[in-house]
Amino acid sequence: MKYYIIFGPPGAGKGTQATPLAERYNLKHISTGELLRGEIAGGTELGKQAKALIDAGSLVPDNIVEGMIAQVFGKYKDVDGFLLDGFPRTLSQAMDLDEMLESRGEEITGVISLMIPDEVVKERIAHRAKCENRADDAREEVVANRIDTYHRQTEPLIDYYRDKGKYHEVDSLGTIAQVGENIRNLVDSLA
């Protein structure tokens, strides 16, 4: 199995790029955001807890997210691998993911990092809030908190994966097609 992480700040294009990437390489796209939104829409206890945290722009606790990821890994056998979107977001989650994969005799294949400046993050999230009617993206203070959380908690993953030789940056300022082509070239070079 191949295990890719698509990484970057909110609004970098992870979700936009993940679907065609997953289809092309027969990967199961695992979006923690979509998993959590499904729980919220279903009104589950997990969904209620997650909604309160997400509405405040905070991260959902590791054990909840990791349990959901492990369930998906165990459920899909007819794919060539997995594309993680929105996980891991912290060093602790990255280490837990390594342990989870190691117990399966596997490891991360590569980290695809989509990079954009903070001002572009704000513009893209505001646009997404309007187009997708996502209330969680509509409030400036929530967006500012997400950007700050990304810099404090998620950016340290760059050095973690770079030290393992797994980290690869892709400039995410081009068109969707250009960024997609750059990602495909990267994935082809990792295969």
CYANA upper distance limits for C-alpha pairs under 8 A (distance plus 0.5 A):
  1 MET  CA     80 ASP  CA      5.96
  1 MET  CA     81 GLY  CA      5.11
  1 MET  CA     82 PHE  CA      8.14
  1 MET  CA    106 GLU  CA      7.92
  2 LYS  CA     80 ASP  CA      6.82
  2 LYS  CA     81 GLY  CA      4.78
  2 LYS  CA     82 PHE  CA      6.79
  2 LYS  CA    107 GLU  CA      8.50
  2 LYS  CA    108 ILE  CA      7.66
  2 LYS  CA    109 THR  CA      6.20
  3 TYR  CA     81 GLY  CA      6.11
  3 TYR  CA     82 PHE  CA      5.52
  3 TYR  CA     83 LEU  CA      6.63
  3 TYR  CA     84 LEU  CA      8.07
  3 TYR  CA    107 GLU  CA      7.42
  3 TYR  CA    108 ILE  CA      5.42
  3 TYR  CA    109 THR  CA      5.59
  3 TYR  CA    110 GLY  CA      7.46
  4 TYR  CA     81 GLY  CA      8.40
  4 TYR  CA     82 PHE  CA      6.75
  4 TYR  CA     83 LEU  CA      5.32
  4 TYR  CA     84 LEU  CA      6.64
  4 TYR  CA    108 ILE  CA      6.69
  4 TYR  CA    109 THR  CA      6.11
  4 TYR  CA    110 GLY  CA      5.58
  4 TYR  CA    111 VAL  CA      6.24
  4 TYR  CA    112 ILE  CA      7.73
  5 ILE  CA     83 LEU  CA      6.16
  5 ILE  CA     84 LEU  CA      5.13
  5 ILE  CA     85 ASP  CA      6.71
  5 ILE  CA     87 PHE  CA      7.91
  5 ILE  CA     88 PRO  CA      8.49
  5 ILE  CA    108 ILE  CA      8.28
  5 ILE  CA    110 GLY  CA      7.03
  5 ILE  CA    111 VAL  CA      5.20
  5 ILE  CA    112 ILE  CA      6.51
  6 ILE  CA     14 LYS  CA      6.65
  6 ILE  CA     18 ALA  CA      7.91
  6 ILE  CA     83 LEU  CA      7.34
  6 ILE  CA     84 LEU  CA      6.55
  6 ILE  CA     85 ASP  CA      5.80
  6 ILE  CA     86 GLY  CA      8.05
  6 ILE  CA    111 VAL  CA      6.53
  6 ILE  CA    112 ILE  CA      5.29
  6 ILE  CA    113 SER  CA      6.48
  6 ILE  CA    114 LEU  CA      7.91
  7 PHE  CA     14 LYS  CA      7.33
  7 PHE  CA     85 ASP  CA      7.24
  7 PHE  CA     86 GLY  CA      7.51
  7 PHE  CA    111 VAL  CA      7.28
  7 PHE  CA    112 ILE  CA      6.35
  7 PHE  CA    113 SER  CA      5.00
  7 PHE  CA    114 LEU  CA      6.50
  8 GLY  CA     12 ALA  CA      6.36
  8 GLY  CA     14 LYS  CA      7.64
  8 GLY  CA    113 SER  CA      5.89
  8 GLY  CA    114 LEU  CA      5.39
  8 GLY  CA    115 MET  CA      6.37
  8 GLY  CA    116 ILE  CA      8.39
  9 PRO  CA    114 LEU  CA      8.20
  9 PRO  CA    115 MET  CA      7.75
  9 PRO  CA    116 ILE  CA      7.90
  9 PRO  CA    121 VAL  CA      7.64
  9 PRO  CA    147 ILE  CA      7.41
  9 PRO  CA    150 TYR  CA      6.69
 10 PRO  CA    121 VAL  CA      6.77
 10 PRO  CA    125 ILE  CA      7.80
 10 PRO  CA    146 ARG  CA      7.76
 10 PRO  CA    147 ILE  CA      7.54
 10 PRO  CA    150 TYR  CA      8.38
 11 GLY  CA    120 VAL  CA      8.46
 11 GLY  CA    121 VAL  CA      5.67
 11 GLY  CA    122 LYS  CA      8.20
 11 GLY  CA    124 ARG  CA      5.95
 11 GLY  CA    125 ILE  CA      5.99
 12 ALA  CA    114 LEU  CA      6.42
 12 ALA  CA    115 MET  CA      7.00
 12 ALA  CA    116 ILE  CA      6.59
 12 ALA  CA    121 VAL  CA      7.10
 12 ALA  CA    124 ARG  CA      8.37
 12 ALA  CA    172 SER  CA      6.87
 13 GLY  CA     17 GLN  CA      6.51
 13 GLY  CA    114 LEU  CA      7.73
 13 GLY  CA    172 SER  CA      7.64
 14 LYS  CA     18 ALA  CA      6.31
 14 LYS  CA     85 ASP  CA      7.13
 14 LYS  CA    114 LEU  CA      7.74
 15 GLY  CA     19 THR  CA      7.30
 15 GLY  CA     31 SER  CA      8.20
 15 GLY  CA     85 ASP  CA      7.69
 16 THR  CA     20 PRO  CA      8.47
 16 THR  CA    176 ILE  CA      8.34
 17 GLN  CA     21 LEU  CA      6.73
 17 GLN  CA    176 ILE  CA      8.03
 17 GLN  CA    179 VAL  CA      8.45
 17 GLN  CA    180 GLY  CA      6.72
 18 ALA  CA     22 ALA  CA      6.39
 18 ALA  CA     29 HIS  CA      7.21
 18 ALA  CA     83 LEU  CA      7.82
 18 ALA  CA     85 ASP  CA      8.03
 19 THR  CA     23 GLU  CA      6.75
 19 THR  CA     29 HIS  CA      7.37
 20 PRO  CA     24 ARG  CA      6.57
 21 LEU  CA     25 TYR  CA      6.80
 21 LEU  CA     27 LEU  CA      8.25
 21 LEU  CA    180 GLY  CA      8.30
 21 LEU  CA    184 ARG  CA      7.82
 22 ALA  CA     26 ASN  CA      6.09
 22 ALA  CA     27 LEU  CA      4.94
 22 ALA  CA     28 LYS  CA      6.64
 22 ALA  CA     29 HIS  CA      6.35
 22 ALA  CA     82 PHE  CA      8.34
 22 ALA  CA     83 LEU  CA      7.20
 23 GLU  CA     27 LEU  CA      7.00
 25 TYR  CA     80 ASP  CA      7.71
 26 ASN  CA     79 VAL  CA      6.01
 26 ASN  CA     80 ASP  CA      6.00
 26 ASN  CA     81 GLY  CA      7.49
 27 LEU  CA     79 VAL  CA      6.10
 27 LEU  CA     80 ASP  CA      6.13
 27 LEU  CA     81 GLY  CA      5.24
 27 LEU  CA     82 PHE  CA      5.29
 27 LEU  CA     83 LEU  CA      6.56
 28 LYS  CA     76 TYR  CA      8.09
 28 LYS  CA     79 VAL  CA      6.97
 28 LYS  CA     81 GLY  CA      6.87
 28 LYS  CA     82 PHE  CA      5.17
 28 LYS  CA     83 LEU  CA      6.50
 29 HIS  CA     82 PHE  CA      6.46
 29 HIS  CA     83 LEU  CA      5.23
 29 HIS  CA     84 LEU  CA      6.76
 29 HIS  CA     85 ASP  CA      7.76
 30 ILE  CA     35 LEU  CA      8.24
 30 ILE  CA     69 ILE  CA      8.08
 30 ILE  CA     72 VAL  CA      8.23
 30 ILE  CA     82 PHE  CA      7.52
 30 ILE  CA     83 LEU  CA      6.45
 30 ILE  CA     84 LEU  CA      5.51
 30 ILE  CA     85 ASP  CA      6.41
 31 SER  CA     35 LEU  CA      6.74
 31 SER  CA     84 LEU  CA      6.81
 31 SER  CA     85 ASP  CA      5.17
 31 SER  CA     86 GLY  CA      6.52
 31 SER  CA     87 PHE  CA      8.30
 32 THR  CA     36 LEU  CA      6.52
 32 THR  CA     65 VAL  CA      7.63
 32 THR  CA     69 ILE  CA      8.44
 32 THR  CA     84 LEU  CA      8.42
 32 THR  CA     85 ASP  CA      6.97
 32 THR  CA     86 GLY  CA      5.98
 32 THR  CA     87 PHE  CA      7.06
 33 GLY  CA     37 ARG  CA      6.51
 33 GLY  CA     86 GLY  CA      7.24
 34 GLU  CA     38 GLY  CA      6.51
 35 LEU  CA     39 GLU  CA      6.97
 35 LEU  CA     68 MET  CA      8.24
 36 LEU  CA     40 ILE  CA      6.72
 36 LEU  CA     47 GLY  CA      7.03
 36 LEU  CA     50 ALA  CA      7.35
 37 ARG  CA     41 ALA  CA      6.50
 37 ARG  CA     47 GLY  CA      7.86
 38 GLY  CA     42 GLY  CA      6.54
 38 GLY  CA     47 GLY  CA      8.18
 39 GLU  CA     43 GLY  CA      6.78
 39 GLU  CA     44 THR  CA      6.19
 39 GLU  CA     46 LEU  CA      6.94
 39 GLU  CA     47 GLY  CA      4.86
 39 GLU  CA     48 LYS  CA      8.49
 40 ILE  CA     44 THR  CA      6.92
 40 ILE  CA     46 LEU  CA      7.95
 40 ILE  CA     47 GLY  CA      4.29
 40 ILE  CA     48 LYS  CA      6.56
 40 ILE  CA     50 ALA  CA      7.61
 40 ILE  CA     51 LYS  CA      6.80
 41 ALA  CA     47 GLY  CA      7.78
 42 GLY  CA     47 GLY  CA      7.64
 43 GLY  CA     47 GLY  CA      6.21
 43 GLY  CA     48 LYS  CA      6.90
 44 THR  CA     48 LYS  CA      6.77
 45 GLU  CA     49 GLN  CA      6.85
 46 LEU  CA     50 ALA  CA      6.49
 47 GLY  CA     51 LYS  CA      6.43
 48 LYS  CA     52 ALA  CA      7.07
 49 GLN  CA     53 LEU  CA      7.18
 50 ALA  CA     54 ILE  CA      6.48
 50 ALA  CA     60 VAL  CA      6.53
 51 LYS  CA     55 ASP  CA      6.34
 52 ALA  CA     56 ALA  CA      7.02
 53 LEU  CA     57 GLY  CA      6.89
 53 LEU  CA     58 SER  CA      5.60
 53 LEU  CA     59 LEU  CA      6.96
 53 LEU  CA     60 VAL  CA      6.86
 54 ILE  CA     58 SER  CA      5.96
 54 ILE  CA     59 LEU  CA      7.19
 54 ILE  CA     60 VAL  CA      7.84
 54 ILE  CA    136 ASP  CA      7.69
 55 ASP  CA    136 ASP  CA      6.38
 55 ASP  CA    142 VAL  CA      8.03
 56 ALA  CA    142 VAL  CA      6.84
 57 GLY  CA    136 ASP  CA      8.38
 57 GLY  CA    142 VAL  CA      5.55
 57 GLY  CA    143 VAL  CA      7.72
 57 GLY  CA    145 ASN  CA      6.40
 57 GLY  CA    146 ARG  CA      6.21
 58 SER  CA    145 ASN  CA      8.22
 58 SER  CA    146 ARG  CA      7.83
 58 SER  CA    149 THR  CA      8.26
 60 VAL  CA     64 ILE  CA      7.62
 60 VAL  CA     65 VAL  CA      7.44
 61 PRO  CA     65 VAL  CA      7.19
 62 ASP  CA     66 GLU  CA      6.33
 62 ASP  CA     93 GLN  CA      6.94
 63 ASN  CA     67 GLY  CA      6.48
 64 ILE  CA     68 MET  CA      6.98
 65 VAL  CA     69 ILE  CA      6.81
 66 GLU  CA     70 ALA  CA      6.61
 66 GLU  CA     93 GLN  CA      8.18
 66 GLU  CA     97 LEU  CA      8.30
 67 GLY  CA     71 GLN  CA      6.79
 68 MET  CA     72 VAL  CA      7.00
 69 ILE  CA     73 PHE  CA      6.80
 70 ALA  CA     74 GLY  CA      6.79
 70 ALA  CA    100 MET  CA      8.35
 71 GLN  CA     75 LYS  CA      6.68
 72 VAL  CA     76 TYR  CA      6.95
 73 PHE  CA     82 PHE  CA      8.35
 84 LEU  CA     88 PRO  CA      8.38
 87 PHE  CA     93 GLN  CA      8.02
 88 PRO  CA     93 GLN  CA      5.65
 88 PRO  CA     94 ALA  CA      5.76
 88 PRO  CA     97 LEU  CA      7.90
 89 ARG  CA     93 GLN  CA      7.00
 89 ARG  CA     94 ALA  CA      7.85
 89 ARG  CA    150 TYR  CA      8.30
 89 ARG  CA    153 GLN  CA      7.26
 89 ARG  CA    154 THR  CA      5.33
 89 ARG  CA    157 LEU  CA      8.09
 90 THR  CA     94 ALA  CA      6.78
 90 THR  CA    153 GLN  CA      5.84
 90 THR  CA    154 THR  CA      5.60
 90 THR  CA    156 PRO  CA      8.05
 90 THR  CA    157 LEU  CA      7.27
 91 LEU  CA     95 MET  CA      6.70
 91 LEU  CA    153 GLN  CA      8.04
 91 LEU  CA    154 THR  CA      7.87
 91 LEU  CA    156 PRO  CA      7.39
 91 LEU  CA    157 LEU  CA      6.47
 91 LEU  CA    160 TYR  CA      8.08
 92 SER  CA     96 ASP  CA      6.65
 93 GLN  CA     97 LEU  CA      6.47
 94 ALA  CA     98 ASP  CA      6.71
 94 ALA  CA    157 LEU  CA      8.03
 95 MET  CA     99 GLU  CA      6.81
 96 ASP  CA    100 MET  CA      6.59
 97 LEU  CA    101 LEU  CA      6.62
 98 ASP  CA    102 GLU  CA      6.41
 98 ASP  CA    107 GLU  CA      7.02
 98 ASP  CA    108 ILE  CA      7.89
 99 GLU  CA    103 SER  CA      6.63
100 MET  CA    104 ARG  CA      7.31
101 LEU  CA    105 GLY  CA      6.80
101 LEU  CA    106 GLU  CA      5.44
101 LEU  CA    107 GLU  CA      5.92
101 LEU  CA    108 ILE  CA      8.19
102 GLU  CA    106 GLU  CA      5.72
102 GLU  CA    107 GLU  CA      6.68
108 ILE  CA    166 LYS  CA      7.89
109 THR  CA    166 LYS  CA      7.34
109 THR  CA    190 LEU  CA      7.93
110 GLY  CA    166 LYS  CA      5.21
110 GLY  CA    167 TYR  CA      6.77
110 GLY  CA    168 HIS  CA      7.84
110 GLY  CA    190 LEU  CA      7.73
111 VAL  CA    161 TYR  CA      7.81
111 VAL  CA    166 LYS  CA      6.14
111 VAL  CA    167 TYR  CA      5.30
111 VAL  CA    168 HIS  CA      6.39
112 ILE  CA    167 TYR  CA      7.13
112 ILE  CA    168 HIS  CA      5.80
112 ILE  CA    169 GLU  CA      6.56
112 ILE  CA    170 VAL  CA      7.40
112 ILE  CA    183 ILE  CA      7.86
113 SER  CA    167 TYR  CA      7.67
113 SER  CA    168 HIS  CA      6.40
113 SER  CA    169 GLU  CA      5.07
113 SER  CA    170 VAL  CA      6.29
114 LEU  CA    169 GLU  CA      6.61
114 LEU  CA    170 VAL  CA      5.53
114 LEU  CA    171 ASP  CA      6.39
114 LEU  CA    172 SER  CA      5.74
115 MET  CA    169 GLU  CA      7.37
115 MET  CA    170 VAL  CA      6.83
115 MET  CA    171 ASP  CA      5.80
115 MET  CA    172 SER  CA      5.90
115 MET  CA    173 LEU  CA      8.27
116 ILE  CA    120 VAL  CA      6.93
116 ILE  CA    121 VAL  CA      7.34
116 ILE  CA    171 ASP  CA      7.48
116 ILE  CA    172 SER  CA      6.37
116 ILE  CA    173 LEU  CA      6.87
117 PRO  CA    121 VAL  CA      6.96
118 ASP  CA    122 LYS  CA      6.90
118 ASP  CA    147 ILE  CA      7.71
119 GLU  CA    123 GLU  CA      6.93
120 VAL  CA    124 ARG  CA      6.54
121 VAL  CA    125 ILE  CA      6.59
121 VAL  CA    147 ILE  CA      8.45
122 LYS  CA    126 ALA  CA      6.65
122 LYS  CA    143 VAL  CA      7.52
123 GLU  CA    127 HIS  CA      6.77
124 ARG  CA    128 ARG  CA      6.56
125 ILE  CA    129 ALA  CA      6.54
125 ILE  CA    137 ASP  CA      6.56
125 ILE  CA    138 ALA  CA      8.28
125 ILE  CA    143 VAL  CA      8.08
126 ALA  CA    130 LYS  CA      7.11
126 ALA  CA    137 ASP  CA      7.13
126 ALA  CA    138 ALA  CA      6.77
127 HIS  CA    131 CYS  CA      6.72
128 ARG  CA    132 GLU  CA      6.13
128 ARG  CA    133 ASN  CA      8.01
128 ARG  CA    134 ARG  CA      7.72
128 ARG  CA    137 ASP  CA      7.76
129 ALA  CA    133 ASN  CA      5.72
129 ALA  CA    134 ARG  CA      5.22
129 ALA  CA    135 ALA  CA      6.95
129 ALA  CA    136 ASP  CA      8.13
129 ALA  CA    137 ASP  CA      5.52
129 ALA  CA    138 ALA  CA      5.80
130 LYS  CA    134 ARG  CA      7.64
130 LYS  CA    138 ALA  CA      8.18
134 ARG  CA    138 ALA  CA      7.28
135 ALA  CA    139 ARG  CA      8.03
136 ASP  CA    142 VAL  CA      7.88
137 ASP  CA    142 VAL  CA      7.68
137 ASP  CA    143 VAL  CA      6.94
138 ALA  CA    142 VAL  CA      8.41
138 ALA  CA    143 VAL  CA      8.27
139 ARG  CA    143 VAL  CA      6.93
140 GLU  CA    144 ALA  CA      6.56
141 GLU  CA    145 ASN  CA      6.59
142 VAL  CA    146 ARG  CA      6.71
143 VAL  CA    147 ILE  CA      6.78
144 ALA  CA    148 ASP  CA      6.68
145 ASN  CA    149 THR  CA      6.44
146 ARG  CA    150 TYR  CA      6.54
147 ILE  CA    151 HIS  CA      6.84
148 ASP  CA    152 ARG  CA      6.68
149 THR  CA    153 GLN  CA      6.15
149 THR  CA    154 THR  CA      7.69
150 TYR  CA    154 THR  CA      5.31
150 TYR  CA    155 GLU  CA      6.69
151 HIS  CA    155 GLU  CA      5.65
151 HIS  CA    156 PRO  CA      8.39
152 ARG  CA    156 PRO  CA      7.92
154 THR  CA    158 ILE  CA      8.44
156 PRO  CA    160 TYR  CA      7.16
157 LEU  CA    161 TYR  CA      6.54
158 ILE  CA    162 ARG  CA      6.38
158 ILE  CA    167 TYR  CA      7.26
159 ASP  CA    163 ASP  CA      6.40
160 TYR  CA    164 LYS  CA      7.21
161 TYR  CA    165 GLY  CA      6.79
161 TYR  CA    166 LYS  CA      5.73
161 TYR  CA    167 TYR  CA      5.60
162 ARG  CA    166 LYS  CA      6.28
162 ARG  CA    167 TYR  CA      5.21
162 ARG  CA    168 HIS  CA      8.35
168 HIS  CA    186 LEU  CA      8.43
170 VAL  CA    179 VAL  CA      7.82
170 VAL  CA    182 ASN  CA      7.31
170 VAL  CA    183 ILE  CA      7.33
171 ASP  CA    179 VAL  CA      7.58
172 SER  CA    179 VAL  CA      6.35
173 LEU  CA    179 VAL  CA      8.14
174 GLY  CA    178 GLN  CA      6.24
174 GLY  CA    179 VAL  CA      6.33
175 THR  CA    179 VAL  CA      6.64
176 ILE  CA    180 GLY  CA      6.49
177 ALA  CA    181 GLU  CA      6.65
178 GLN  CA    182 ASN  CA      6.79
179 VAL  CA    183 ILE  CA      6.71
180 GLY  CA    184 ARG  CA      6.69
181 GLU  CA    185 ASN  CA      6.67
182 ASN  CA    186 LEU  CA      6.77
183 ILE  CA    187 VAL  CA      6.67
184 ARG  CA    188 ASP  CA      6.49
185 ASN  CA    189 SER  CA      6.76
186 LEU  CA    190 LEU  CA      6.95
187 VAL  CA    191 ALA  CA      6.82
